[in-house]
Structures are given as C-alpha cells and as structure tokens.
C-alpha cells in the first residue's frame, strides 16, 4: 500500500510539473528545414519596401537570410512558428540587440512577400516588402 501511495504521489508530482510548465513546446518544429525558404533561388534579390517604395539589393545564398533583414547580428536564436511549402513564420531574439517576428510567403522560387516587425538596438521597426530575384550575384 505504501508503494502504491508513492507511485500515485510521483504521478501527481509529474502532473504538477506539466501544469506549472504549461503545454509541451513544439521542439520538433525547431529542426524543420524551413521548406518555403530552402526552395528560393540563390542570387541577387531586390527588396522593395511597400510603405515608401525604397529598394535595396542583397546577395542571397540561402532564403533564410530574409528572416533577419533588420538584424544582421550573428548568434540570434530562432523559434519556428510555422513552416509549410509556401509560408514560414519565425520569431527570433538577438541578445543585447532586440528581437523580431518575420512572415515570408513564397509565391515562386524568384518572388517572396516579407512582413517583419520588432525592435533593433532599442528602435522599433515594421515593414512589408516584396523580394524579387533579379539575377546572379
């Protein structure tokens, strides 16, 4: 009978841990390949900001570079919220420099829609842009 009480007490303790810690974190999502971004073509891309129509070019080796257009700091931690064939949502934190949340919708391997917001070095930012591949780097 004492053994039974210990087992029940142990199960109750485990139940308490899950209540205190909240629901399980989707750790599996962190290892995903970011499908929509891995299928974007490498090369020279033009980013057109929708609010003021400014444009700038970047050389893209990997579509993951679109996640942190305003945070160029190395070592930022990312959390994948959504990862499908045509859309990615990623939240990230750059210790000491701020954080952001970016949504990227792939239209084709050469066109993507980007929405991002956050704080970089104490200054808030928010933008909506279209990225188009324009050639080789």
C-alpha positions, 0 to 999 in steps of 0.5 A: 500500500505504501508503494502504491501511495508513492507511485500515485504521489510521483504521478501527481508530482509529474502532473504538477510539473506539466501544469506549472510548465504549461503545454509541451513546446513544439521542439520538433518544429525547431529542426524543420528545414524551413521548406518555403525558404530552402526552395528560393533561388540563390542570387541577387534579390531586390527588396522593395519596401511597400510603405515608401517604395525604397529598394535595396539589393542583397546577395542571397545564398540561402532564403533564410537570410530574409528572416533577419533583414533588420538584424544582421547580428550573428548568434540570434536564436530562432523559434519556428512558428510555422513552416509549410511549402509556401509560408514560414513564420519565425520569431527570433531574439538577438541578445543585447540587440532586440528581437523580431517576428518575420512572415515570408510567403513564397509565391515562386522560387524568384518572388517572396512577400516579407512582413517583419516587425520588432525592435533593433538596438532599442528602435522599433521597426515594421515593414512589408516588402516584396523580394524579387530575384533579379539575377546572379550575384 
